[in-house]
Structure formats: structure tokens, C-alpha cells
Amino acid sequence: CSPSGRDFATPENLPRKRPMHIFVTGANGFIGSHFVELARANGHEVTAMCRGQSAAKSAAVARLEAAGARVRYGSILSPDGVKAALEHADCVCHFAAAFRESSVPDQYFADVNVGGMLNVLARAAEVGARRFVLCSTAGIHGQRVEGILSEQSAVRPWNAYEQSKVAAEEALLRRSAELAVESVIIRPASVYGPRDDRLLKMFKLASAGRFPLFGPGNGRRHMVYVSDLVDSFLKGCELPQAVGEAFIAAGPRAVPLHELLAILAGVLGRRSCGPRLPAAPMIVLSAVTEDVCKLLGVDPPLYRRRMDFYLNDAEFSSAKARSVLGWEPRVELAEGLRRTLEDYRASGQLA
């Protein structure tokens, strides 16, 4: 959507802003950590807010510190903790979110993704931050939709996570206007790249020839490489023409799932990633497993959203981000998967 309704200036005529102090939530996460590195490389001061100080996060935090970020710990739900960490920030880039949780009530996504965002926004206004950039998702436009989706397409959230992101966008536009804070929304397509632990299992199974394709795999998957994506966020922080707008950020092209897996097999040096199997039994099994585990209070090994990988069918247009921000996705899928594989191997996560 284009909330401002104004004419757009061309990116080449509007230079990027001066170096600023950017406060980043979810900074030790997959996308957040890449953004911090890019922002620092472009001369910005960064305060990186991380949740918890567990040993599992120590490598991610060390990477942030090596990039020159100031690391702070806390919850986006804590007003005092956020305000203390936000001191002197010019801009907020908000990545922290509930996303992968499978055994929590739907209200949890609203509490974190809407309530947490509003808390950070309010504290940002209190310390005088001028801009707030929200990480939303292109998935709010639907998971199985014909044609090519743009910011003007209907909103069709598929699950509690996407519903919470719709609510977060609406709350941001409303509340930022009241607080006189500039707002920008970026809606990523499916993100992948080095340090993405979500795809590690797929790479491991595919490298052993044990990643199955359930169903024909004709649904389109539109992915965006993480370095391309975080550049769109940095432009959202820097460029004046981004203010008041929402932008879809997707990769160079969408591909059917069977083609994606064929490309991955080629990157891995295999004939295929695994066998082809019927989809219907697994759809039923995932639903039953999730419901039973929820009753038992345990994390399900298989759940409905995991099967979305096989069922999704959507393609997105990034024309608005190209024309308004001068943003361009540069990494093709095969190259991005190759870089991801190299990172898994270099880190010892994959032989």
C-alpha cells in the first residue's frame, strides 16, 4: 500500500541520509545480525538489542561486537529496558518478533508482535528517535494466490503470525502519526542465506538424499537473499522518500518448489534431494500431531506451518521498492543457495 498517497521522488535525486545512530531489535537473529553488519559497514552507529545471554547466542553476540555494535540485553516488552537501551537513537529498525513458536496460543503472537512493537515505538518517541522501520512479511498478502502480488493486493493473512503482522502494521501507522515518528514498513518474501538455521535441516536431509517432495511441487516459492533484503531495510532507514510507505522485498524471481529443490540438488552435487511422496497423508498427520502435542503441552515435531513449505504458491512484485528506493535484488537463487551451503560447511554445521 502507499499510505501517504503522494508522488514519489526519484532515488537518484535524493541522496542517503548522514550517518545516524540506529537501534536494532532482534539484532542477534538471522536478519537482524546481517542488518547490523551492513549498517556498521555504511558508517552508522548501532545499538544492538538482544534477548537473553545464553551460550547458544554467544557466537551471534560476538559477531555483533566484532562489527562494532554496542550490545544491550532485554525484552521488547520491558518499557524501562527498552528506553535505557534506546538512548540517543535516531532511528529504530525493529526485527524482534514471535515467528516460529508452535506450541503457544495465538494471543502470544499479538502480545509480542503488536504489543512489543508499540512499546519500542513509544520509547523511541520518548528519546527523540525520528524514524521507525518495521519488519513485516509479504505473507500477509496470502500463501496461495494466483497472479503476482504487490502492496496494493488484498491482505489475506494465513496464520496467527501473519495476522499479528497485519495488526502491527496498522498499529504502527496509527500510533506513529500520533507520536510524530516517521514510519517505514518492509515486507520480506521468504528469506534465506548464511546463518539461517531454519533451512539447515533441509540442507542436511537433502545432502543425504532424504528430503522428500510431497505432492507435485508446482507451487511458486519466492525467496530473497538476506544481503539483498537488509539493503532494503537500510534504505528504509536512510531515504526520505521511504517515509510513510510499505515495500515488498522479494528476490529476482519466483520458482516452482520442484525447481527450487532441483537447484538445491545441483548445488549439493546430487541428482535429487529425495523421493517424491503424496502430500495428503502428511497434511493430515501434521494437523493431528500438532493438536495432540498442544493438549499434552509439548512442542510438536510436525505441525501445520511446516507443511506450508509444500503447499504455498505465491509470487511477489518488488517494483515499488525498485522505483522508490532504488533497491535491486541481485543474488540469484542458485548463487544464494551455494553461499548458504558454504557457510554451513565453514561453520561445521554440515559436512
Secondary structure as UniProt FT lines:
FT   TURN            3..4
FT   HELIX           11..13
FT   STRAND          21..25
FT   TURN            26..28
FT   HELIX           30..41
FT   TURN            42..43
FT   STRAND          45..50
FT   HELIX           55..57
FT   HELIX           58..66
FT   TURN            67..68
FT   STRAND          70..73
FT   TURN            76..77
FT   HELIX           79..86
FT   TURN            87..88
FT   STRAND          91..94
FT   HELIX           106..110
FT   HELIX           111..116
FT   HELIX           117..127
FT   STRAND          131..135
FT   HELIX           138..141
FT   TURN            151..152
FT   HELIX           160..179
FT   STRAND          182..188
FT   STRAND          190..192
FT   TURN            194..195
FT   TURN            197..199
FT   HELIX           200..207
FT   TURN            208..209
FT   STRAND          213..214
FT   STRAND          220..221
FT   STRAND          223..225
FT   HELIX           226..238
FT   HELIX           240..242
FT   TURN            243..244
FT   STRAND          246..249
FT   STRAND          255..256
FT   HELIX           257..268
FT   STRAND          276..277
FT   HELIX           280..296
FT   HELIX           304..311
FT   HELIX           319..320
FT   HELIX           321..325
FT   HELIX           333..346
FT   TURN            347..348
//
